[in-house]
Amino acid sequence: MSKNWKQRIRDIAANNPDKLHPMLKGMMASPDQSKAWDRVSWYINDDSDTTPTAAVRPILAMLQWLNSQTLLTGQGKSILKSIGKIDPINVALTRDLVKPTAWAFLDSHYKRWYDTCAINYAIDESMPFDDHTELDSLWANSESSA
């Protein structure tokens, strides 16, 4: 019986963290919640001609894919819905947006996916996000090796 309530709290924390009691939020907060796999601000500087709108596109593509796999938290879903309405310079792909089941996947594969595929979304802003073959393959391989 104790596993059921613990799992229920973990599910609420992952899917609807605003509904948790403040004491539970503090207890469940992980010290590495601010870890980011990607941030728009990393690409915006005086030496770069990358725009925030271009830099957010790889993050948006990943958030859309994670959402299709039901791997976003409630906060992640909220950020995904707000992209386009908020200043993209503030957008980042962080642990609090993603369910813990996806953390190891992103730790292992995000940089490679960005370097080989996603960077093209920033380079060509007209490129659609319709080919998730690489992400699907990486996910399938990570699931089978887990």
C-alpha positions as CSV (number, residue, x, y, z in Angstrom):
1,M,0.0,0.0,0.0
2,S,2.8,2.4,0.8
3,K,4.2,2.2,-2.8
4,N,0.8,3.4,-4.1
5,W,0.8,6.8,-2.3
6,K,4.5,7.3,-3.0
7,Q,4.0,6.6,-6.7
8,R,1.0,8.9,-6.7
9,I,3.0,11.8,-5.2
10,R,5.8,11.2,-7.8
11,D,3.2,11.2,-10.6
12,I,1.7,14.5,-9.3
13,A,5.3,16.0,-9.0
14,A,6.1,15.0,-12.6
15,N,2.8,15.9,-14.2
16,N,1.2,18.6,-12.1
17,P,3.8,20.0,-9.7
18,D,1.7,23.1,-8.8
19,K,-0.8,20.8,-7.1
20,L,1.8,19.5,-4.6
21,H,1.8,20.9,-1.0
22,P,4.8,23.4,-0.6
23,M,6.4,21.1,2.0
24,L,6.3,18.2,-0.5
25,K,7.8,20.4,-3.2
26,G,10.7,21.2,-1.0
27,M,11.2,17.6,0.0
28,M,11.1,16.4,-3.6
29,A,13.3,19.1,-5.1
30,S,16.4,17.7,-6.6
31,P,19.6,19.7,-6.2
32,D,20.2,19.4,-9.9
33,Q,16.9,20.7,-11.1
34,S,18.6,23.7,-12.8
35,K,20.8,21.4,-14.9
36,A,20.2,22.3,-18.5
37,W,20.9,20.3,-21.6
38,D,20.4,23.5,-23.7
39,R,19.7,27.2,-23.2
40,V,18.9,29.8,-25.8
41,S,21.1,32.2,-23.9
42,W,24.2,30.0,-24.7
43,Y,24.0,31.0,-28.4
44,I,23.3,34.7,-28.1
45,N,26.4,36.9,-27.8
46,D,28.2,39.6,-29.6
47,D,30.2,37.1,-31.7
48,S,27.2,35.3,-33.0
49,D,24.6,36.2,-35.5
50,T,22.2,33.5,-34.2
51,T,18.8,35.1,-33.2
52,P,16.9,33.9,-30.2
53,T,14.1,32.8,-32.5
54,A,16.6,30.5,-34.3
55,A,18.3,29.3,-31.1
56,V,15.0,28.2,-29.5
57,R,14.0,25.9,-32.4
58,P,16.1,22.8,-31.4
59,I,14.7,23.1,-27.9
60,L,11.2,23.4,-29.3
61,A,11.7,20.4,-31.5
62,M,12.9,18.3,-28.5
63,L,10.1,19.5,-26.3
64,Q,7.6,18.5,-29.0
65,W,9.1,15.1,-29.3
66,L,9.3,14.6,-25.5
67,N,5.6,15.6,-25.3
68,S,4.7,13.1,-28.0
69,Q,6.4,10.4,-25.8
70,T,4.6,11.7,-22.7
71,L,7.9,12.6,-21.1
72,L,7.2,16.3,-20.2
73,T,6.2,17.4,-16.7
74,G,3.3,19.8,-16.2
75,Q,5.8,22.6,-16.3
76,G,7.3,21.3,-19.5
77,K,3.9,21.2,-21.1
78,S,3.3,24.8,-20.0
79,I,6.6,26.0,-21.4
80,L,5.9,24.2,-24.7
81,K,2.6,25.9,-25.0
82,S,4.1,29.3,-24.2
83,I,6.9,29.2,-26.7
84,G,6.1,31.9,-29.2
85,K,4.4,34.0,-26.6
86,I,7.4,34.5,-24.3
87,D,10.9,35.9,-24.9
88,P,12.8,33.0,-26.4
89,I,16.1,34.2,-24.7
90,N,14.6,32.8,-21.4
91,V,13.9,29.3,-22.8
92,A,16.0,26.3,-21.6
93,L,15.7,22.6,-21.6
94,T,16.0,21.7,-17.9
95,R,15.3,18.8,-15.7
96,D,12.2,20.4,-14.2
97,L,10.6,20.3,-17.7
98,V,11.2,16.6,-18.2
99,K,10.1,13.5,-16.3
100,P,13.0,11.7,-14.6
101,T,12.6,8.7,-16.9
102,A,14.0,10.9,-19.7
103,W,17.0,12.4,-17.8
104,A,19.4,9.6,-18.6
105,F,18.3,9.7,-22.3
106,L,19.0,13.4,-22.6
107,D,22.2,13.1,-20.6
108,S,23.4,10.5,-23.1
109,H,22.0,11.7,-26.4
110,Y,21.0,15.3,-26.4
111,K,24.4,16.8,-27.4
112,R,24.9,14.3,-30.2
113,W,21.4,14.8,-31.5
114,Y,21.9,18.6,-31.4
115,D,25.3,18.4,-33.1
116,T,24.1,16.0,-35.9
117,C,20.5,17.0,-36.4
118,A,19.0,19.8,-34.3
119,I,21.5,22.4,-35.2
120,N,19.9,22.4,-38.6
121,Y,16.7,23.8,-37.1
122,A,18.6,26.8,-35.9
123,I,20.4,27.3,-39.2
124,D,17.3,26.9,-41.4
125,E,14.3,28.5,-39.7
126,S,12.0,27.2,-42.4
127,M,13.0,23.5,-41.7
128,P,9.9,21.6,-40.3
129,F,10.1,19.5,-37.2
130,D,8.5,16.5,-38.9
131,D,11.4,14.0,-39.0
132,H,11.9,12.4,-35.6
133,T,13.5,9.2,-36.9
134,E,16.8,9.9,-35.2
135,L,15.2,10.6,-31.8
136,D,12.9,7.6,-32.1
137,S,15.9,5.4,-32.9
138,L,17.9,6.8,-30.0
139,W,15.0,6.3,-27.6
140,A,14.4,2.7,-28.7
141,N,18.0,1.9,-28.3
142,S,18.2,3.5,-24.9
143,E,15.0,1.7,-23.8
144,S,16.4,-1.7,-24.9
145,S,19.7,-1.2,-23.2
146,A,18.1,-0.1,-19.9
